[in-house]
Amino acid sequence: MSGDVIKGGLGARLAQPFLEAWRYRELIRVIVGRDLAVRFTASLLGPAWAVISPLVLLAVYTFAFSGILGPQGSSTGNRALSIFVALVFFNLMAELAGRAPLLIQEHMHFIKRTIFPSASLAWIAVVRALAYAGIAMVLCLTFTLFIQGLPWTVLLLPLIVLPYVLFLLGLVWFLAALGAFTRDLAYLMVTIIPILIFVTPVFYSVADLPEATRWISYLNPSAGFIEMGRDIILRGRLFNPVTWLMASLGSLLVFYGGYSVFQRYRRILVDVI
């Protein structure tokens, strides 16, 4: 009997982040909808910017690798798409890491004046960022279809996105909790993020690195997801199951670790902001 109780208690703790999100799903939906609606308020093109921005980015990289840098062993379109796929994953992480340290301060009018489920802020931030990353990914898949065709392996994309989302949620919870105590973390992230793009396989592939040092790249949590994304979208091959397993386990550790840190300090966050 005691074993069943322990298992039940462990299962309840593991399910708690998801049950809490489901409980407040309507609140999350309303706030995300409001944020998406007001993001381009007073702009002439409005929501069209969500499509224009990634299109401009793709055009810039296509031009750069056709006219300035040259194809360097692969077609211009393939190199541009390889970078674009990586940027969808990297920019999603960069946006959330940059915003997370100030997430509590940004919504303190909710937290201080109402009984607000503060842990839902991470879900709100991630869902909002996913909306724009999703548009960029659709554009990427569309151009891939026209340039080289889409392989059947693209159907496996959800298997990569889901653990990546768990990693991002844990990262947001962790940075939001620490950022509530000091604004220095926000300034630190602004400094680190531009550097991270050069130590993440965005403009290069892990395969381009010396074989003896490739494992170092995978210490960067985004690296495995980027390479797996390239495999199934551009290369038409299955991702390495060991890479997927390690990336997924790491994502779960970050997810539950970040949630635990946030829950531990959530009661005193109101007093420090």
PyRosetta script that sets phi, psi and omega in degrees:
from pyrosetta import init, pose_from_sequence

init()
pose = pose_from_sequence("MSGDVIKGGLGARLAQPFLEAWRYRELIRVIVGRDLAVRFTASLLGPAWAVISPLVLLAVYTFAFSGILGPQGSSTGNRALSIFVALVFFNLMAELAGRAPLLIQEHMHFIKRTIFPSASLAWIAVVRALAYAGIAMVLCLTFTLFIQGLPWTVLLLPLIVLPYVLFLLGLVWFLAALGAFTRDLAYLMVTIIPILIFVTPVFYSVADLPEATRWISYLNPSAGFIEMGRDIILRGRLFNPVTWLMASLGSLLVFYGGYSVFQRYRRILVDVI")
pose.set_psi(1, -44.9)
pose.set_omega(1, -178.8)
pose.set_phi(2, -61.0)
pose.set_psi(2, -35.2)
pose.set_omega(2, 177.9)
pose.set_phi(3, -62.3)
pose.set_psi(3, -40.6)
pose.set_omega(3, 179.1)
pose.set_phi(4, -64.7)
pose.set_psi(4, -37.0)
pose.set_omega(4, 179.6)
pose.set_phi(5, -65.1)
pose.set_psi(5, -43.5)
pose.set_omega(5, -180.0)
pose.set_phi(6, -62.8)
pose.set_psi(6, -44.6)
pose.set_omega(6, 179.7)
pose.set_phi(7, -63.5)
pose.set_psi(7, -42.1)
pose.set_omega(7, 179.4)
pose.set_phi(8, -63.0)
pose.set_psi(8, -41.4)
pose.set_omega(8, 178.9)
pose.set_phi(9, -65.3)
pose.set_psi(9, -40.8)
pose.set_omega(9, 179.1)
pose.set_phi(10, -66.2)
pose.set_psi(10, -42.4)
pose.set_omega(10, 179.1)
pose.set_phi(11, -62.3)
pose.set_psi(11, -39.8)
pose.set_omega(11, 179.6)
pose.set_phi(12, -65.2)
pose.set_psi(12, -39.4)
pose.set_omega(12, 179.6)
pose.set_phi(13, -68.1)
pose.set_psi(13, -38.4)
pose.set_omega(13, 179.6)
pose.set_phi(14, -68.9)
pose.set_psi(14, -32.7)
pose.set_omega(14, -178.2)
pose.set_phi(15, -84.5)
pose.set_psi(15, -14.2)
pose.set_omega(15, -172.8)
pose.set_phi(16, -54.6)
pose.set_psi(16, -47.0)
pose.set_omega(16, 179.9)
pose.set_phi(17, -59.2)
pose.set_psi(17, -37.7)
pose.set_omega(17, -178.4)
pose.set_phi(18, -75.7)
pose.set_psi(18, -39.7)
pose.set_omega(18, 178.7)
pose.set_phi(19, -65.4)
pose.set_psi(19, -37.4)
pose.set_omega(19, 178.9)
pose.set_phi(20, -66.4)
pose.set_psi(20, -41.4)
pose.set_omega(20, 178.3)
pose.set_phi(21, -64.5)
pose.set_psi(21, -40.6)
pose.set_omega(21, 178.8)
pose.set_phi(22, -66.6)
pose.set_psi(22, -37.6)
pose.set_omega(22, 179.7)
pose.set_phi(23, -62.4)
pose.set_psi(23, -38.6)
pose.set_omega(23, -176.9)
pose.set_phi(24, -106.2)
pose.set_psi(24, 26.4)
pose.set_omega(24, -176.5)
pose.set_phi(25, -60.1)
pose.set_psi(25, -36.6)
pose.set_omega(25, -178.7)
pose.set_phi(26, -68.6)
pose.set_psi(26, -40.1)
pose.set_omega(26, 176.9)
pose.set_phi(27, -62.7)
pose.set_psi(27, -44.8)
pose.set_omega(27, 178.8)
pose.set_phi(28, -60.7)
pose.set_psi(28, -44.3)
pose.set_omega(28, -179.2)
pose.set_phi(29, -62.0)
pose.set_psi(29, -43.5)
pose.set_omega(29, -177.5)
pose.set_phi(30, -65.9)
pose.set_psi(30, -45.7)
pose.set_omega(30, -177.7)
pose.set_phi(31, -67.5)
pose.set_psi(31, -42.5)
pose.set_omega(31, 177.7)
pose.set_phi(32, -62.3)
pose.set_psi(32, -43.7)
pose.set_omega(32, 178.7)
pose.set_phi(33, -61.0)
pose.set_psi(33, -40.4)
pose.set_omega(33, 178.4)
pose.set_phi(34, -65.8)
pose.set_psi(34, -44.4)
pose.set_omega(34, -179.8)
pose.set_phi(35, -62.7)
pose.set_psi(35, -41.2)
pose.set_omega(35, 179.1)
pose.set_phi(36, -66.6)
pose.set_psi(36, -34.9)
pose.set_omega(36, -177.6)
pose.set_phi(37, -71.4)
pose.set_psi(37, -35.7)
pose.set_omega(37, -174.8)
pose.set_phi(38, -93.1)
pose.set_psi(38, -7.3)
pose.set_omega(38, -175.0)
pose.set_phi(39, -60.1)
pose.set_psi(39, -40.2)
pose.set_omega(39, -177.1)
pose.set_phi(40, -109.3)
pose.set_psi(40, 23.6)
pose.set_omega(40, 177.5)
pose.set_phi(41, -61.6)
pose.set_psi(41, 139.6)
pose.set_omega(41, 178.2)
pose.set_phi(42, 75.2)
pose.set_psi(42, 4.4)
pose.set_omega(42, 174.5)
pose.set_phi(43, -94.8)
pose.set_psi(43, 148.2)
pose.set_omega(43, -176.2)
pose.set_phi(44, -67.3)
pose.set_psi(44, -39.6)
pose.set_omega(44, -176.1)
pose.set_phi(45, -92.0)
pose.set_psi(45, -13.6)
pose.set_omega(45, 175.5)
pose.set_phi(46, 58.7)
pose.set_psi(46, -136.1)
pose.set_omega(46, -177.3)
pose.set_phi(47, -61.3)
pose.set_psi(47, -13.6)
pose.set_omega(47, 178.7)
pose.set_phi(48, -60.3)
pose.set_psi(48, -23.7)
pose.set_omega(48, 178.6)
pose.set_phi(49, -62.7)
pose.set_psi(49, -27.0)
pose.set_omega(49, 178.6)
pose.set_phi(50, -65.4)
pose.set_psi(50, -24.3)
pose.set_omega(50, 176.6)
pose.set_phi(51, -95.5)
pose.set_psi(51, -38.6)
pose.set_omega(51, -176.7)
pose.set_phi(52, -63.8)
pose.set_psi(52, -43.6)
pose.set_omega(52, -175.8)
pose.set_phi(53, -58.0)
pose.set_psi(53, -52.7)
pose.set_omega(53, 177.9)
pose.set_phi(54, -66.3)
pose.set_psi(54, -29.7)
pose.set_omega(54, 177.3)
pose.set_phi(55, -64.9)
pose.set_psi(55, -43.5)
pose.set_omega(55, 178.0)
pose.set_phi(56, -62.9)
pose.set_psi(56, -42.4)
pose.set_omega(56, 179.4)
pose.set_phi(57, -59.8)
pose.set_psi(57, -45.2)
pose.set_omega(57, 179.6)
pose.set_phi(58, -65.2)
pose.set_psi(58, -39.4)
pose.set_omega(58, 179.7)
pose.set_phi(59, -64.6)
pose.set_psi(59, -40.4)
pose.set_omega(59, -179.9)
pose.set_phi(60, -62.4)
pose.set_psi(60, -45.7)
pose.set_omega(60, -178.7)
pose.set_phi(61, -70.1)
pose.set_psi(61, -34.3)
pose.set_omega(61, 176.2)
pose.set_phi(62, -63.2)
pose.set_psi(62, -44.5)
pose.set_omega(62, 178.7)
pose.set_phi(63, -64.8)
pose.set_psi(63, -42.5)
pose.set_omega(63, -177.4)
pose.set_phi(64, -61.8)
pose.set_psi(64, -41.4)
pose.set_omega(64, -175.8)
pose.set_phi(65, -87.9)
pose.set_psi(65, -2.6)
pose.set_omega(65, 174.8)
pose.set_phi(66, -103.9)
pose.set_psi(66, -36.9)
pose.set_omega(66, -175.0)
pose.set_phi(67, -106.5)
pose.set_psi(67, -25.8)
pose.set_omega(67, -173.0)
pose.set_phi(68, -109.5)
pose.set_psi(68, -55.0)
pose.set_omega(68, -175.0)
pose.set_phi(69, -90.0)
pose.set_psi(69, -22.1)
pose.set_omega(69, -179.3)
pose.set_phi(70, 81.2)
pose.set_psi(70, 163.0)
pose.set_omega(70, -174.9)
pose.set_phi(71, -69.7)
pose.set_psi(71, -27.9)
pose.set_omega(71, 176.2)
pose.set_phi(72, 50.2)
pose.set_psi(72, 53.6)
pose.set_omega(72, 171.8)
pose.set_phi(73, 91.0)
pose.set_psi(73, -3.7)
pose.set_omega(73, 176.3)
pose.set_phi(74, -146.8)
pose.set_psi(74, 164.5)
pose.set_omega(74, -177.4)
pose.set_phi(75, -66.5)
pose.set_psi(75, 153.3)
pose.set_omega(75, -179.0)
pose.set_phi(76, -57.8)
pose.set_psi(76, -47.1)
pose.set_omega(76, -178.3)
pose.set_phi(77, -61.9)
pose.set_psi(77, -40.0)
pose.set_omega(77, -179.6)
pose.set_phi(78, -65.9)
pose.set_psi(78, -40.6)
pose.set_omega(78, 179.5)
pose.set_phi(79, -66.6)
pose.set_psi(79, -42.8)
pose.set_omega(79, 178.7)
pose.set_phi(80, -62.5)
pose.set_psi(80, -43.0)
pose.set_omega(80, 179.3)
pose.set_phi(81, -67.2)
pose.set_psi(81, -36.1)
pose.set_omega(81, 178.2)
pose.set_phi(82, -61.0)
pose.set_psi(82, -42.8)
pose.set_omega(82, 177.5)
pose.set_phi(83, -69.0)
pose.set_psi(83, -39.2)
pose.set_omega(83, -177.1)
pose.set_phi(84, -65.2)
pose.set_psi(84, -42.6)
pose.set_omega(84, 176.7)
pose.set_phi(85, -58.5)
pose.set_psi(85, -45.6)
pose.set_omega(85, -179.8)
pose.set_phi(86, -63.4)
pose.set_psi(86, -39.1)
pose.set_omega(86, -178.1)
pose.set_phi(87, -67.5)
pose.set_psi(87, -32.0)
pose.set_omega(87, 177.3)
pose.set_phi(88, -60.0)
pose.set_psi(88, -45.2)
pose.set_omega(88, 178.8)
pose.set_phi(89, -70.3)
pose.set_psi(89, -46.3)
pose.set_omega(89, -175.8)
pose.set_phi(90, -66.7)
pose.set_psi(90, -46.2)
pose.set_omega(90, -178.1)
pose.set_phi(91, -63.9)
pose.set_psi(91, -32.4)
pose.set_omega(91, 176.4)
pose.set_phi(92, -62.7)
pose.set_psi(92, -46.6)
pose.set_omega(92, 178.1)
pose.set_phi(93, -66.4)
pose.set_psi(93, -42.9)
pose.set_omega(93, -177.2)
pose.set_phi(94, -63.9)
pose.set_psi(94, -42.2)
pose.set_omega(94, 179.4)
pose.set_phi(95, -61.1)
pose.set_psi(95, -45.4)
pose.set_omega(95, -177.9)
pose.set_phi(96, -71.4)
pose.set_psi(96, -39.4)
pose.set_omega(96, 179.2)
pose.set_phi(97, -66.1)
pose.set_psi(97, -34.6)
pose.set_omega(97, 178.8)
pose.set_phi(98, -73.3)
pose.set_psi(98, -31.1)
pose.set_omega(98, -176.1)
pose.set_phi(99, -92.2)
pose.set_psi(99, -27.4)
pose.set_omega(99, -173.1)
pose.set_phi(100, -57.7)
pose.set_psi(100, -42.4)
pose.set_omega(100, -177.0)
pose.set_phi(101, -60.1)
pose.set_psi(101, -23.3)
pose.set_omega(101, -179.6)
pose.set_phi(102, -106.9)
pose.set_psi(102, 13.0)
pose.set_omega(102, -175.0)
pose.set_phi(103, -65.1)
pose.set_psi(103, -41.2)
pose.set_omega(103, -180.0)
pose.set_phi(104, -65.8)
pose.set_psi(104, -45.9)
pose.set_omega(104, 179.2)
pose.set_phi(105, -62.8)
pose.set_psi(105, -36.4)
pose.set_omega(105, -178.5)
pose.set_phi(106, -63.9)
pose.set_psi(106, -30.6)
pose.set_omega(106, -177.7)
pose.set_phi(107, -115.4)
pose.set_psi(107, 23.2)
pose.set_omega(107, -175.4)
pose.set_phi(108, -67.3)
pose.set_psi(108, -21.8)
pose.set_omega(108, 177.5)
pose.set_phi(109, -67.5)
pose.set_psi(109, -29.1)
pose.set_omega(109, 174.5)
pose.set_phi(110, -75.1)
pose.set_psi(110, -46.7)
pose.set_omega(110, -172.0)
pose.set_phi(111, -67.4)
pose.set_psi(111, -38.9)
pose.set_omega(111, -175.1)
pose.set_phi(112, -83.1)
pose.set_psi(112, -26.5)
pose.set_omega(112, -174.1)
pose.set_phi(113, -99.1)
pose.set_psi(113, -17.8)
pose.set_omega(113, -177.8)
pose.set_phi(114, -135.8)
pose.set_psi(114, 168.9)
pose.set_omega(114, 173.1)
pose.set_phi(115, -83.1)
pose.set_psi(115, 83.5)
pose.set_omega(115, -173.2)
pose.set_phi(116, -99.2)
pose.set_psi(116, 131.9)
pose.set_omega(116, 177.7)
pose.set_phi(117, -73.0)
pose.set_psi(117, 89.8)
pose.set_omega(117, -171.7)
pose.set_phi(118, -60.2)
pose.set_psi(118, -29.1)
pose.set_omega(118, 179.1)
pose.set_phi(119, -64.4)
pose.set_psi(119, -20.9)
pose.set_omega(119, 179.3)
pose.set_phi(120, -70.2)
pose.set_psi(120, -15.7)
pose.set_omega(120, -179.4)
pose.set_phi(121, -60.2)
pose.set_psi(121, -35.9)
pose.set_omega(121, 178.8)
pose.set_phi(122, -65.8)
pose.set_psi(122, -43.4)
pose.set_omega(122, 178.0)
pose.set_phi(123, -61.9)
pose.set_psi(123, -41.4)
pose.set_omega(123, -179.8)
pose.set_phi(124, -62.1)
pose.set_psi(124, -46.9)
pose.set_omega(124, -179.0)
pose.set_phi(125, -63.3)
pose.set_psi(125, -43.1)
pose.set_omega(125, -177.1)
pose.set_phi(126, -70.1)
pose.set_psi(126, -43.8)
pose.set_omega(126, 179.4)
pose.set_phi(127, -62.8)
pose.set_psi(127, -41.2)
pose.set_omega(127, 178.8)
pose.set_phi(128, -61.9)
pose.set_psi(128, -45.4)
pose.set_omega(128, -180.0)
pose.set_phi(129, -67.2)
pose.set_psi(129, -36.0)
pose.set_omega(129, 179.5)
pose.set_phi(130, -64.6)
pose.set_psi(130, -30.1)
pose.set_omega(130, 180.0)
pose.set_phi(131, -60.5)
pose.set_psi(131, -44.6)
pose.set_omega(131, -179.1)
pose.set_phi(132, -78.2)
pose.set_psi(132, -35.2)
pose.set_omega(132, 175.7)
pose.set_phi(133, -64.9)
pose.set_psi(133, -34.4)
pose.set_omega(133, 178.4)
pose.set_phi(134, -64.3)
pose.set_psi(134, -39.6)
pose.set_omega(134, 177.3)
pose.set_phi(135, -63.3)
pose.set_psi(135, -44.3)
pose.set_omega(135, 178.9)
pose.set_phi(136, -62.3)
pose.set_psi(136, -39.8)
pose.set_omega(136, 179.8)
pose.set_phi(137, -67.6)
pose.set_psi(137, -38.7)
pose.set_omega(137, 177.2)
pose.set_phi(138, -61.8)
pose.set_psi(138, -42.7)
pose.set_omega(138, 177.2)
pose.set_phi(139, -62.8)
pose.set_psi(139, -41.5)
pose.set_omega(139, 179.2)
pose.set_phi(140, -61.7)
pose.set_psi(140, -44.5)
pose.set_omega(140, 179.2)
pose.set_phi(141, -65.7)
pose.set_psi(141, -36.3)
pose.set_omega(141, 179.6)
pose.set_phi(142, -64.6)
pose.set_psi(142, -46.3)
pose.set_omega(142, 179.7)
pose.set_phi(143, -68.2)
pose.set_psi(143, -34.6)
pose.set_omega(143, 176.3)
pose.set_phi(144, -63.1)
pose.set_psi(144, -39.8)
pose.set_omega(144, 178.9)
pose.set_phi(145, -60.1)
pose.set_psi(145, -42.7)
pose.set_omega(145, -177.7)
pose.set_phi(146, -76.3)
pose.set_psi(146, -32.5)
pose.set_omega(146, -175.1)
pose.set_phi(147, -82.5)
pose.set_psi(147, -45.6)
pose.set_omega(147, -175.7)
pose.set_phi(148, -137.9)
pose.set_psi(148, -3.3)
pose.set_omega(148, -177.2)
pose.set_phi(149, 87.5)
pose.set_psi(149, 154.3)
pose.set_omega(149, -179.7)
pose.set_phi(150, -100.0)
pose.set_psi(150, 126.0)
pose.set_omega(150, 177.0)
pose.set_phi(151, -77.8)
pose.set_psi(151, 162.7)
pose.set_omega(151, -179.6)
pose.set_phi(152, -64.7)
pose.set_psi(152, -22.4)
pose.set_omega(152, -177.6)
pose.set_phi(153, -64.0)
pose.set_psi(153, -16.4)
pose.set_omega(153, 179.2)
pose.set_phi(154, -62.1)
pose.set_psi(154, -20.8)
pose.set_omega(154, 178.4)
pose.set_phi(155, -65.7)
pose.set_psi(155, -16.3)
pose.set_omega(155, -179.7)
pose.set_phi(156, -86.6)
pose.set_psi(156, 1.8)
pose.set_omega(156, -177.6)
pose.set_phi(157, -54.6)
pose.set_psi(157, -40.8)
pose.set_omega(157, 178.1)
pose.set_phi(158, -58.3)
pose.set_psi(158, -29.6)
pose.set_omega(158, 179.4)
pose.set_phi(159, -67.5)
pose.set_psi(159, -21.5)
pose.set_omega(159, 177.4)
pose.set_phi(160, -92.4)
pose.set_psi(160, -41.2)
pose.set_omega(160, -175.9)
pose.set_phi(161, -66.1)
pose.set_psi(161, -41.4)
pose.set_omega(161, -175.1)
pose.set_phi(162, -60.6)
pose.set_psi(162, -51.8)
pose.set_omega(162, 177.5)
pose.set_phi(163, -65.7)
pose.set_psi(163, -30.3)
pose.set_omega(163, 177.6)
pose.set_phi(164, -65.5)
pose.set_psi(164, -38.6)
pose.set_omega(164, 177.5)
pose.set_phi(165, -64.1)
pose.set_psi(165, -40.1)
pose.set_omega(165, 177.3)
pose.set_phi(166, -61.8)
pose.set_psi(166, -41.8)
pose.set_omega(166, 176.5)
pose.set_phi(167, -60.0)
pose.set_psi(167, -44.1)
pose.set_omega(167, -178.7)
pose.set_phi(168, -65.9)
pose.set_psi(168, -39.7)
pose.set_omega(168, 177.8)
pose.set_phi(169, -61.0)
pose.set_psi(169, -46.7)
pose.set_omega(169, 178.2)
pose.set_phi(170, -62.1)
pose.set_psi(170, -39.8)
pose.set_omega(170, 178.7)
pose.set_phi(171, -62.7)
pose.set_psi(171, -43.1)
pose.set_omega(171, -179.9)
pose.set_phi(172, -64.9)
pose.set_psi(172, -45.0)
pose.set_omega(172, 178.2)
pose.set_phi(173, -58.9)
pose.set_psi(173, -44.7)
pose.set_omega(173, -177.8)
pose.set_phi(174, -65.0)
pose.set_psi(174, -48.6)
pose.set_omega(174, -178.1)
pose.set_phi(175, -69.3)
pose.set_psi(175, -34.3)
pose.set_omega(175, 178.6)
pose.set_phi(176, -65.9)
pose.set_psi(176, -41.2)
pose.set_omega(176, 179.3)
pose.set_phi(177, -64.9)
pose.set_psi(177, -46.6)
pose.set_omega(177, -180.0)
pose.set_phi(178, -70.0)
pose.set_psi(178, -36.8)
pose.set_omega(178, -178.6)
pose.set_phi(179, -66.4)
pose.set_psi(179, -22.5)
pose.set_omega(179, 177.9)
pose.set_phi(180, -68.7)
pose.set_psi(180, -23.0)
pose.set_omega(180, -178.4)
pose.set_phi(181, -89.0)
pose.set_psi(181, -26.8)
pose.set_omega(181, -178.5)
pose.set_phi(182, -154.5)
pose.set_psi(182, 136.2)
pose.set_omega(182, 176.7)
pose.set_phi(183, -77.3)
pose.set_psi(183, -10.4)
pose.set_omega(183, 179.3)
pose.set_phi(184, -59.5)
pose.set_psi(184, -31.2)
pose.set_omega(184, -179.5)
pose.set_phi(185, -63.7)
pose.set_psi(185, -37.9)
pose.set_omega(185, 178.4)
pose.set_phi(186, -63.2)
pose.set_psi(186, -43.2)
pose.set_omega(186, 178.4)
pose.set_phi(187, -66.9)
pose.set_psi(187, -35.1)
pose.set_omega(187, 179.1)
pose.set_phi(188, -65.2)
pose.set_psi(188, -42.1)
pose.set_omega(188, -179.6)
pose.set_phi(189, -66.0)
pose.set_psi(189, -37.5)
pose.set_omega(189, 177.3)
pose.set_phi(190, -61.3)
pose.set_psi(190, -33.5)
pose.set_omega(190, 179.5)
pose.set_phi(191, -77.4)
pose.set_psi(191, -38.5)
pose.set_omega(191, -173.2)
pose.set_phi(192, -78.4)
pose.set_psi(192, -39.4)
pose.set_omega(192, -172.3)
pose.set_phi(193, -56.7)
pose.set_psi(193, -45.0)
pose.set_omega(193, 177.6)
pose.set_phi(194, -62.1)
pose.set_psi(194, -26.1)
pose.set_omega(194, 178.7)
pose.set_phi(195, -78.5)
pose.set_psi(195, -34.7)
pose.set_omega(195, -177.1)
pose.set_phi(196, -59.6)
pose.set_psi(196, -31.1)
pose.set_omega(196, -176.8)
pose.set_phi(197, -64.5)
pose.set_psi(197, -24.6)
pose.set_omega(197, -179.5)
pose.set_phi(198, -87.1)
pose.set_psi(198, -17.9)
pose.set_omega(198, 176.7)
pose.set_phi(199, -104.3)
pose.set_psi(199, 10.5)
pose.set_omega(199, 174.7)
pose.set_phi(200, -113.9)
pose.set_psi(200, 138.1)
pose.set_omega(200, -177.5)
pose.set_phi(201, -69.9)
pose.set_psi(201, 68.8)
pose.set_omega(201, 177.3)
pose.set_phi(202, -94.4)
pose.set_psi(202, -53.8)
pose.set_omega(202, -178.3)
pose.set_phi(203, -91.1)
pose.set_psi(203, 1.1)
pose.set_omega(203, 177.4)
pose.set_phi(204, -147.5)
pose.set_psi(204, 172.2)
pose.set_omega(204, 177.1)
pose.set_phi(205, -110.2)
pose.set_psi(205, 154.4)
pose.set_omega(205, 176.9)
pose.set_phi(206, -58.9)
pose.set_psi(206, -31.9)
pose.set_omega(206, 179.7)
pose.set_phi(207, -65.3)
pose.set_psi(207, -19.7)
pose.set_omega(207, 178.9)
pose.set_phi(208, -76.8)
pose.set_psi(208, -15.3)
pose.set_omega(208, -177.6)
pose.set_phi(209, -84.3)
pose.set_psi(209, 157.0)
pose.set_omega(209, 174.6)
pose.set_phi(210, -56.7)
pose.set_psi(210, 138.8)
pose.set_omega(210, -174.7)
pose.set_phi(211, -56.6)
pose.set_psi(211, -34.5)
pose.set_omega(211, -177.1)
pose.set_phi(212, -70.4)
pose.set_psi(212, -19.3)
pose.set_omega(212, -175.9)
pose.set_phi(213, -112.3)
pose.set_psi(213, 3.5)
pose.set_omega(213, -176.7)
pose.set_phi(214, -63.5)
pose.set_psi(214, -34.4)
pose.set_omega(214, -177.4)
pose.set_phi(215, -62.0)
pose.set_psi(215, -26.6)
pose.set_omega(215, 179.7)
pose.set_phi(216, -64.1)
pose.set_psi(216, -36.6)
pose.set_omega(216, -179.7)
pose.set_phi(217, -60.2)
pose.set_psi(217, -33.7)
pose.set_omega(217, -177.0)
pose.set_phi(218, -76.8)
pose.set_psi(218, -3.5)
pose.set_omega(218, 170.0)
pose.set_phi(219, -70.2)
pose.set_psi(219, -21.6)
pose.set_omega(219, 172.7)
pose.set_phi(220, -79.7)
pose.set_psi(220, 116.2)
pose.set_omega(220, -173.6)
pose.set_phi(221, -57.1)
pose.set_psi(221, -30.6)
pose.set_omega(221, -177.7)
pose.set_phi(222, -76.7)
pose.set_psi(222, -22.2)
pose.set_omega(222, -173.2)
pose.set_phi(223, -59.8)
pose.set_psi(223, -47.6)
pose.set_omega(223, -178.7)
pose.set_phi(224, -61.6)
pose.set_psi(224, -41.4)
pose.set_omega(224, -179.5)
pose.set_phi(225, -67.6)
pose.set_psi(225, -38.1)
pose.set_omega(225, 178.6)
pose.set_phi(226, -63.9)
pose.set_psi(226, -46.9)
pose.set_omega(226, -178.7)
pose.set_phi(227, -66.6)
pose.set_psi(227, -38.0)
pose.set_omega(227, 177.2)
pose.set_phi(228, -67.0)
pose.set_psi(228, -37.2)
pose.set_omega(228, 176.9)
pose.set_phi(229, -62.7)
pose.set_psi(229, -43.2)
pose.set_omega(229, 177.2)
pose.set_phi(230, -63.1)
pose.set_psi(230, -38.1)
pose.set_omega(230, -179.5)
pose.set_phi(231, -59.7)
pose.set_psi(231, -50.1)
pose.set_omega(231, -172.5)
pose.set_phi(232, -83.8)
pose.set_psi(232, -23.6)
pose.set_omega(232, -178.0)
pose.set_phi(233, -92.2)
pose.set_psi(233, -44.9)
pose.set_omega(233, -171.8)
pose.set_phi(234, -103.9)
pose.set_psi(234, -37.2)
pose.set_omega(234, -173.7)
pose.set_phi(235, -93.9)
pose.set_psi(235, -12.3)
pose.set_omega(235, 177.2)
pose.set_phi(236, 64.6)
pose.set_psi(236, 33.2)
pose.set_omega(236, 179.7)
pose.set_phi(237, -132.5)
pose.set_psi(237, 156.7)
pose.set_omega(237, 179.9)
pose.set_phi(238, -68.7)
pose.set_psi(238, 143.9)
pose.set_omega(238, 176.9)
pose.set_phi(239, -73.5)
pose.set_psi(239, 157.9)
pose.set_omega(239, -180.0)
pose.set_phi(240, -65.3)
pose.set_psi(240, 120.6)
pose.set_omega(240, -177.6)
pose.set_phi(241, -62.6)
pose.set_psi(241, -30.5)
pose.set_omega(241, 177.7)
pose.set_phi(242, -67.9)
pose.set_psi(242, -42.4)
pose.set_omega(242, 177.2)
pose.set_phi(243, -61.0)
pose.set_psi(243, -44.0)
pose.set_omega(243, 179.9)
pose.set_phi(244, -63.9)
pose.set_psi(244, -42.1)
pose.set_omega(244, -178.9)
pose.set_phi(245, -64.6)
pose.set_psi(245, -45.6)
pose.set_omega(245, -179.8)
pose.set_phi(246, -65.6)
pose.set_psi(246, -41.5)
pose.set_omega(246, 179.0)
pose.set_phi(247, -65.1)
pose.set_psi(247, -39.0)
pose.set_omega(247, -179.6)
pose.set_phi(248, -69.1)
pose.set_psi(248, -42.6)
pose.set_omega(248, 177.8)
pose.set_phi(249, -63.8)
pose.set_psi(249, -41.9)
pose.set_omega(249, 177.1)
pose.set_phi(250, -62.0)
pose.set_psi(250, -39.2)
pose.set_omega(250, 179.0)
pose.set_phi(251, -64.1)
pose.set_psi(251, -41.6)
pose.set_omega(251, 178.4)
pose.set_phi(252, -64.0)
pose.set_psi(252, -39.3)
pose.set_omega(252, 177.9)
pose.set_phi(253, -63.1)
pose.set_psi(253, -44.6)
pose.set_omega(253, 178.9)
pose.set_phi(254, -66.4)
pose.set_psi(254, -40.1)
pose.set_omega(254, -178.7)
pose.set_phi(255, -60.8)
pose.set_psi(255, -54.7)
pose.set_omega(255, -177.7)
pose.set_phi(256, -74.5)
pose.set_psi(256, -31.3)
pose.set_omega(256, 176.9)
pose.set_phi(257, -66.1)
pose.set_psi(257, -45.9)
pose.set_omega(257, 178.4)
pose.set_phi(258, -64.2)
pose.set_psi(258, -40.0)
pose.set_omega(258, 178.9)
pose.set_phi(259, -65.1)
pose.set_psi(259, -40.0)
pose.set_omega(259, 180.0)
pose.set_phi(260, -64.6)
pose.set_psi(260, -41.8)
pose.set_omega(260, 178.5)
pose.set_phi(261, -63.2)
pose.set_psi(261, -44.8)
pose.set_omega(261, -179.1)
pose.set_phi(262, -64.0)
pose.set_psi(262, -44.0)
pose.set_omega(262, 179.8)
pose.set_phi(263, -65.0)
pose.set_psi(263, -33.8)
pose.set_omega(263, -178.7)
pose.set_phi(264, -65.5)
pose.set_psi(264, -36.8)
pose.set_omega(264, -174.9)
pose.set_phi(265, -106.2)
pose.set_psi(265, 1.6)
pose.set_omega(265, -173.8)
pose.set_phi(266, -62.4)
pose.set_psi(266, -31.4)
pose.set_omega(266, -177.8)
pose.set_phi(267, -70.5)
pose.set_psi(267, -26.3)
pose.set_omega(267, -178.6)
pose.set_phi(268, -102.3)
pose.set_psi(268, -2.0)
pose.set_omega(268, -179.2)
pose.set_phi(269, -64.2)
pose.set_psi(269, -35.9)
pose.set_omega(269, -179.4)
pose.set_phi(270, -62.8)
pose.set_psi(270, -32.0)
pose.set_omega(270, -177.0)
pose.set_phi(271, -79.8)
pose.set_psi(271, -21.5)
pose.set_omega(271, -174.3)
pose.set_phi(272, -99.9)
pose.set_psi(272, -13.6)
pose.set_omega(272, -179.9)
pose.set_phi(273, -90.8)
pose.dump_pdb("model.pdb")
